[in-house]
Amino acid sequence: MHVADRRHGLDVAEKLLRAGHDDADLLAAALLHDAAKGRRMRLWHRVASVLLEALAPSVLRRLARPAPTSWRHAFHLYLHHEALSADLTRRAGCPPRVGAFITGTVADADAHLLRALTKADDAS
């Protein structure tokens, strides 16, 4: 993971801990939710992606390419990093619940934890 994504994950986890959340799967999701962005996403990709998502989402979708060799791959990572990050956690041996937190597909019993993760992510 890029150093900025690692720092962001730590910040999200810290916010959760300060709010009293100590669920191991939730904290793992906080640390790893941007894992798929990797080192391919440069600052300009991130800025362009955020701006395009807000102003011209159809352009962002047209720019995105899944081919890792394409300069447009970073836009694909931006759009799909949740599912890709969840897949990475699964392949690394994390419990399925970690991936469910990342993709937002948790059981009803964990909905309050997902809201806490989203709030901490948005604030970081």
C-alpha positions as CSV (number, residue, x, y, z in Angstrom):
1,M,0.0,0.0,0.0
2,H,1.1,3.6,-0.6
3,V,2.2,5.4,2.5
4,A,-0.7,7.8,2.3
5,D,-3.2,4.9,2.2
6,R,-1.4,3.2,5.1
7,R,-1.6,6.5,7.1
8,H,-5.3,6.9,6.2
9,G,-6.0,3.3,7.4
10,L,-4.3,4.0,10.7
11,D,-6.3,7.2,11.1
12,V,-9.6,5.4,10.4
13,A,-8.7,2.7,12.9
14,E,-7.7,5.2,15.5
15,K,-11.0,7.0,15.1
16,L,-12.9,3.8,15.6
17,L,-10.8,2.9,18.7
18,R,-11.4,6.3,20.2
19,A,-15.2,5.9,19.6
20,G,-15.0,2.6,21.6
21,H,-15.0,0.1,18.8
22,D,-12.6,-2.8,19.3
23,D,-14.0,-5.4,16.9
24,A,-11.0,-7.1,15.3
25,D,-12.6,-7.5,11.9
26,L,-13.8,-3.9,11.8
27,L,-10.3,-2.7,12.7
28,A,-8.8,-4.9,10.0
29,A,-11.2,-3.5,7.5
30,A,-10.3,0.0,8.6
31,L,-6.6,-0.7,7.9
32,L,-7.1,-2.5,4.6
33,H,-10.1,-0.9,2.9
34,D,-8.0,1.0,0.4
35,A,-5.4,-1.8,-0.1
36,A,-6.3,-2.3,-3.8
37,K,-5.3,1.2,-4.7
38,G,-1.7,0.2,-4.3
39,R,1.1,2.2,-5.7
40,R,-0.5,2.6,-9.2
41,M,-2.6,5.6,-8.0
42,R,-0.6,8.7,-8.1
43,L,-1.7,12.0,-6.6
44,W,-3.0,13.3,-9.9
45,H,-5.1,10.2,-10.4
46,R,-6.7,10.7,-7.0
47,V,-7.4,14.4,-7.6
48,A,-8.7,13.7,-11.1
49,S,-10.9,10.8,-9.9
50,V,-12.5,12.8,-7.1
51,L,-13.2,15.8,-9.4
52,L,-14.5,13.6,-12.2
53,E,-16.7,11.6,-9.8
54,A,-18.3,14.9,-8.6
55,L,-18.5,16.7,-11.9
56,A,-18.6,14.1,-14.7
57,P,-19.0,10.5,-13.4
58,S,-19.7,9.1,-16.9
59,V,-16.3,10.4,-18.1
60,L,-14.6,8.7,-15.1
61,R,-16.3,5.4,-16.0
62,R,-15.2,5.8,-19.6
63,L,-11.6,6.5,-18.6
64,A,-11.4,3.4,-16.4
65,R,-9.6,0.4,-17.8
66,P,-9.1,-2.9,-16.0
67,A,-5.8,-3.7,-17.9
68,P,-3.0,-3.2,-15.4
69,T,-0.6,-2.0,-18.1
70,S,-2.9,0.9,-19.1
71,W,-2.3,4.4,-17.7
72,R,-6.1,4.4,-17.2
73,H,-6.0,1.5,-14.8
74,A,-5.8,3.8,-11.8
75,F,-9.2,5.1,-12.6
76,H,-10.5,1.5,-12.6
77,L,-8.8,1.0,-9.2
78,Y,-10.5,4.2,-7.9
79,L,-14.0,3.0,-9.0
80,H,-13.6,-0.6,-7.8
81,H,-11.2,-0.5,-5.0
82,E,-13.7,-1.7,-2.4
83,A,-14.4,-5.0,-4.1
84,L,-10.7,-5.4,-5.1
85,S,-9.6,-4.7,-1.6
86,A,-12.1,-7.2,-0.1
87,D,-10.7,-9.8,-2.6
88,L,-7.2,-9.1,-1.4
89,T,-8.2,-9.5,2.2
90,R,-9.9,-12.8,1.4
91,R,-6.8,-14.1,-0.5
92,A,-4.6,-13.0,2.4
93,G,-6.7,-15.2,4.8
94,C,-8.7,-12.6,6.6
95,P,-12.2,-13.6,7.8
96,P,-15.0,-13.0,5.3
97,R,-16.5,-10.4,7.6
98,V,-13.5,-8.1,6.9
99,G,-14.3,-8.1,3.3
100,A,-18.0,-7.5,4.1
101,F,-17.1,-4.4,6.0
102,I,-15.0,-3.2,3.1
103,T,-17.8,-3.8,0.5
104,G,-20.6,-2.6,2.8
105,T,-22.4,-6.0,2.6
106,V,-22.5,-6.8,6.3
107,A,-25.2,-8.6,8.2
108,D,-27.9,-6.5,9.9
109,A,-26.2,-7.2,13.2
110,D,-23.1,-5.3,12.0
111,A,-24.8,-2.4,10.4
112,H,-24.0,-0.1,13.3
113,L,-20.3,-1.0,13.0
114,L,-20.4,-0.3,9.2
115,R,-21.9,3.1,9.9
116,A,-19.1,3.8,12.3
117,L,-16.5,2.7,9.7
118,T,-18.0,4.9,7.1
119,K,-18.1,7.9,9.5
120,A,-14.5,7.3,10.5
121,D,-13.4,6.9,6.8
122,D,-15.3,10.1,5.7
123,A,-13.7,12.0,8.6
124,S,-10.1,11.0,7.7
